[in-house]
Amino acid sequence: MTTVKTTTTPTTGTLETILRAILAEVTPGTRPYSGDSYLPDHLIEAAKAALDDFNQAAYQHAHNALSTAVWHIARGEAPQALARLRRAQSHILASMEGRA
């Protein structure tokens, strides 16, 4: 019997990407690959905690980039400030999309 893959579950990627795919696979009602997917609750909770740490890191990186942008603005260094604002934007978007 041939199994048809019904999703774009990543086979490679960042640790965060893989953890998110695993959690999607074991979440009742979503399970994009197989309805029989299972992990013990303690492993699911560990994966969720790890993802929370990724999000915290993204927030901290965004905060740091914004703080540095303010510093450059105060010094009249527009190009450096713009670069830091773009970096902050990247981190903010990543945290909103669930990436760090």
Beta strands, then each sheet from edge to edge (+ up, - down):
end
